[in-house]
Amino acid sequence: MLQFLARPLALAAALLLAHSATAQFGSETQWSKDGNAYYEVQDEGLAQLDARGAAKPVVLLSKAQLTPAGQSAPLAVRRFTLSGDGTKILLSANTKKVWRYDTRGDYWLFDRKSQQLSQLGKGRPESSLMFAKFSPDGSRVAYVSEHNLFVENLADHRITQLTQDGTDRLINGTFDWVYEEELDCRDGFRWSPDGQRLAYWQLDARPVKNYLMLNTTDAEYPFTVPVEYPIVGQDPSRCRIGVVGAGGGETKWLAIPGDAVQHYLPRMEWSGPQEVIVQQLNRRQNESNILLVNTEANTAKTIFNETDAAWVDAKSEAIGWHWIEGQKRFVWSSEKDGWRHLYAVDRAGKATLLTPGDYDVIEISAINEASKQIYFTASPQNATQRYLYRVPLAGGKAERVSPAAQAGTHDYEISPNGRLAIHSFSSATSYPVQEVVSLPAHQRLSGGEVPARAKAMKLPKPEFFQVKTADGVTLDGWLVKPTNFDPAKKYPVVFYVYGEPASQTVTDRFGTGLNRLYQGSMADDGYVYVSLDNRGAPAPRGRAFRKAIYHNIGALNIRDQAMGATEVLKNTWADTSRVAVWGWSGGGSSTLSLLFQYPKIYKTGISIAAVDNQLNYDNIYQERYMGLLPDDKHFFVDNSPLAHAQGLRGNLLLVHGTGDDNVHYNNAEQMINALIKYNKPFQLMSYPNRTHSISEGEGTGRHLATTYTRFLKQYCPPGGR
């Protein structure tokens, strides 16, 4: 599920820090082989930067070299990667969106020896190439175009088509809508270590029903826009993995046990010259199997099995596998002891705990076998923050690496040599700063300056707190008080909510406490702005906190929010007659449920792009957290906002884009019908052909902000009284 605005303006930090172009999709910083430098596109062209700050940037590709023959402007490079020997550079430009991200485009090759720039995939449609990547020896490039796989020889640009059957619904080398949205699967093929074969996913979406979005504005006659979209209870696409020779030939489909429709295959990598490793999840997603598949004998062996009473997550990184000791063992994340910990798993399935303790590992940052260390992020004492830790590769007590004086959120991109890292730090009251540091000493080597445009921003001053609800549950929260706060006055309170397992809202990072939909300053105008994280939020507070929401989206999370709000509203400055709540996507759903189920608390609500009926949403996300039909249907029905529409007492603004391919507009229409049925007045703002982000079209963002602000001010007036 797309968590739009689930973390208020969290993307703002990324925008301040982002390079103008990145490496291959799915990777982060493109480091030099020795790990002492990294690459980025600058005004002068593609440059190599000394991470230690000891040397000036070196331009690898100038603007002139990036300009194709017969053209006057250089390529607007979106992504790039270097071959293993550094003699060739693969460049992506003219990119177009595939649902969320611009993963298709044109690819160009610059040969540093011949100084020639040439386009790959000539004869293919414009902007149709996806996930192009070098073979291990750098002599060929493989890519997907129109759902088929191709290999191009770089010496003579001879193109070999490896698959012939790809269509809009029979998908080779990439994924359908729901695999991309809910399992983070996009790049769907891998070169074998010897460069002789490719392993790839094929999804057969032909039996999946289309959701038909109606476009009524882009032509004289309306037309439908079909999206293969398996809703709750509908079978997903058949998924299988095949191996094909890089020079062409028949595909060998791997004999992975289990029904190819009733299981998911979210992760796969080569684990040897003739072997792949695969993660398989059952349809209910409460059992995970790790299999080693011999691609020659076509035999599969399950080496690691994990079950959970709720759900088991797919491996967090969609690309790569954390092998150690020459692929004798790999590092794996599991919640089997009640915390998310790292284990070393050998090829016989024996798992050794590496990170003991009552805390969660948030994610692996790097594994450095030379120094025998694993770096990872965690926050044992404060679930709103994140820090870098390290632990010996043999396991043991975790040691904090992030400076003790910097309380907030730390992110790291660690170089291949493990001695350097691009470190980003921010907090709710400090601007994002990026620097290069040494590890493990964490000494700054370069960078660290606050961007000038950031200094001009006026940041709110969130106060972080915890409340214990009537149910004995402790929740994290933040609040921003009015600028000229007078404790003798009472102020309106606006709650920002998400509430589902896809995201936290209470994080100590840049952007927290901002509300980009409000025109002006909520603090200056006299609102108290608040957010709480209920059980089910993906906070590092242990398995029980996160998975209590199983079967209970729309019930447990809603009660947590309401009981938490009850505690907040006990403050003498809270005007309980002026209480509003708003959210987007899952937060829109939570907003409706709070308004309907707890009308004595919440008097006004703004719900944007909400799932009003959980049976409408896609199967992978909703079934993961709510179960399977028919046995668990009552959980979906009873806990949907639609089931409680008759409870509306306050003021509701319902907002939805009619071109939303994620949370379809039929959600809004079903809610409209229910509110009509129960004679419940409300306001509606539909945005024609806008997607889930409601961002397309001239003036859309401004109009949405105006609509939001006017409604809030009208029904939850600002200012102390």
Residue, then its C-alpha position, 0 to 999 in steps of 0.5 A: m500500500l502506498q503510504f502517501l504522507a504517512r510520515p509528514l514531509a519525510l521526503a523533504a529530507a530526501l529531496l534536500l539530500a538527493h543526488s541529481a542522478t542515482a545508480q541502477f534502480g534498486s541500488e543506492t550510492q554508486w561507489s568506486k571499486d576501492g570504496n574511497a569514491y562515489y559517483e554522481v551527476q553534476d552540472e559539469g557531467l558525471a563526476q567521481l567524488d573523493a569521499r574523503g574530501a582529499a581530492k577535487p571531483v574528477v569529471l568522468l563524462s562531460k556534457a559534450q560526451l553526454t550529447p548524442a550525435g546530431q543533438s544539441a543537448p546532453l542526456a538528462v541522466r536519471r540513473f547510471t552504472l559502471s561496468g566492473d572494470g570501469t571502462k563502460i558506463l550505462l546511462s538511463a534517460n528519457t524515463k517514464k513511470v510504471w505505476r509508482y517509479d520511472t523504471r522504463g526509459d532509453y539506455w545509452l552506453f558510453d565506452r571510455k576507451s573508444q570515447q563513443l556514446s551509443q544507444l542500446g535497444k535500437g529498433r525498440p519503442e521509445s522509453s521501453l527499456m527496463f532494468a538494463k544491466f551489464s553481464p559479469d564480464g561487461s561485454r553484454v547488457a540485458y534488459v526488458s522491453e515490452h515484457n520480453l528479455f533481450v541481451e545486447n552484445l556491446a561489441d557489435h550491438r547485436i540483439t538477441q531476444l530471449t523470450q517471445d511470449g511477453t504481452d501486457r498480461l504475460i510478464n517476463g523479467t518484471f512484475d504485475w501491479v500488485y507484486e510491485e506495489e506490495l512486495d517491492c518487486r520491479d527488477g525481475f531478472r538476474w545474470s548468472p555468475d558466469g554470465q552464461r544464463l539469466a534467471y527471471w520471473q514470469l507472471d501470468a496475469r491473464p486470469v486476473k480481472n481488470y479494474l476499469m478506471l474511467n477516463t472522462t476528460d482526455a478524449e471526446y468520448p470516455f474510455t476505460v483504463p484497465v489495470e490487472y488488479p486482484i482484490v481480496g479473495q481473487d487469485p494472484s497471478r501465477c508466478r514462476i522462475g525460469v532460466v534461459g541461456a544468454g545466447g537464446g534457447e528454451t527456458k527451463w522452468l524451475a521445479i519449485p514445489g507448491d501451487a504457483v498461484q497460491h504461493y508468492l515468490p518475492r525474492m530470488e538470487w543466484s547462490g552459485p554457478q548452477e543454483v538459485i536461492v528463493q524465498q517462497l511465501n504461502r498465500r496467507q503469508n504466514e509461512s516462509n520457505i527458503l529454497l536452494v534450487n539446482t538449475e541443472a538437475n532442476t531439484a529444489k530443497t527447503i533449507f529454512n522454514e518459518t511460520d508465524a501466527a500473524w504473517v512473515d515478511a518478505k526479505s526487506e531488500a528486493i535485490g541482493w542476498h547477504w551471503i558470508e563465508g564464501q556463500k556457506r552461510f547468509v544473514w537473515s532477519s527473523e522475528k521468531d523470538g519476539w524481536r526482529h533479529l539477525y541470524a546466520v543460516d547455513r546451507a543445512g538450515k541451522a540458524t545462529l542468533l547474531t544480535p541477542g537482546d530485547y530490541d529490534v534490528i531495523e535493517i542491515s546497513a552493511i556486512n564487512e567480512a574483512s573487519k568481521q562486523i555487521y552494521f545495522t540500524a536500531s533504536p533500543q531505547n526510543a522507537t521514534q529514532r534510529y542509529l547505527y550499531r555494529v556487532p561481530l560477525a560471530g554475534g554478540k553485544a551490539e555497539r552503538v556507532s552513531p554519536a551519542a550527542q546526535a539524538g534523532t534519525h541517522d541513515y548510512e550508505i556504507s562503502p564496499n570497503g566498510r571504512l567510509a559512509i555517507h551519513s545523513f542526520s536529521s531530527a524533528t527540530s534540525y535540518p538534514v545534514q549529509e557528510v562522509v564519515s569514517l567507520p567505526a570512529h564516525q569522524r567527519l571527513s567531508g560535508g556536513e554543511v546545512p543547505a542554504r535553502a534549508k536554513a530559510m525554512k521555519l520548522p515546527k517544534p514538536e514535543f515527543f511524549q508517551v501516553k498510556t491508554a485505558d487498555g494499558v497500552t503505551l503509545d508514542g506521540w508528538l504534538v506541536k503547540p501554537t506559536n504564542f501558546d497561552p496555557a490559560k486558553k483552550y485550543p483546537v486539536v488536529f490529529y494526523v493519523y495513518g494507523e496501518p502496518a505500512s508506516q510510522t507517523v511518530t518519528d524524530r526526523f526532519g519534516t515531523g510536525l509539518n502539514r503541507l496541506y495546510q495553507g499557512s502555519m497551523a501553529d501560528d494560527g492557533y492549532v495544536y497538531v498531534s500524531l500517535d502511533n498505534r499498535g500495528a505501526p512498524a515501529p521497533r517495539g517488538r513483534a507483539f506490538r507490530k502484529a497485534i493488529y492481525h485480523n484487526i485493521g479498523a478495530l484495534n488500531i482505531r481503539d488505540q488511536a481513540m484511547g490515546a486521543t482521550e489521554v491527550l485531550k485531558n490536557t487543560w489546553a485542549d478544546t474538546s469541542r474542536v477536535a479534528v482528524w485527517g489522513w491519506s490512504g490507510g490514514g484516510s481509512s483510519t480517519l473514517s473509522l475514528l469519525f464513525q466509531y468515536p463521534k464523541i471524540y472526533k468532531t471533524g474529519i478529512s479523509i483522502a484516498a481511503v480504503d472504505n471497504q477492505l474487500n476492495y483492496d489488493n489481495i497481497y496487502q489486505e490478506r497479509y493482515m486480515g486473512l483469507l476468504p471465506d473463513d476470515k471474511h467477517f474481519f474484512v467486513d466488520n472492520s471496514p469504515l463502510a460497516h460503521a457509516q451510520g455512526l457519522r455525527g460530525n463534519l466529513l470531507l471525503v477526497h478521492g482521485t477518480g484515476d487512482d489505480n491503487v485505492h480505486y474510486n469505487n471505494a469512495e462511491q460505496m461510501i457515498n452510497a452508504l452515507i446517502k442510505y443513512n442520511k448523513p450529510f458530508q462534503l465530497m471533492s473528486y479529482p478527475n483522473r488523478t492518481h493516489s497522490i492527487s498530484e497531476g494536473e495544473g493547480t491540483g496541489r494548490h486546490l487540494a490545500t485550499t479545500y483542506t484548509r477552508f474545510l478545517k477552518q470552517y468546522c474546526p476554527p483555529g485560535g485559543r479561547 
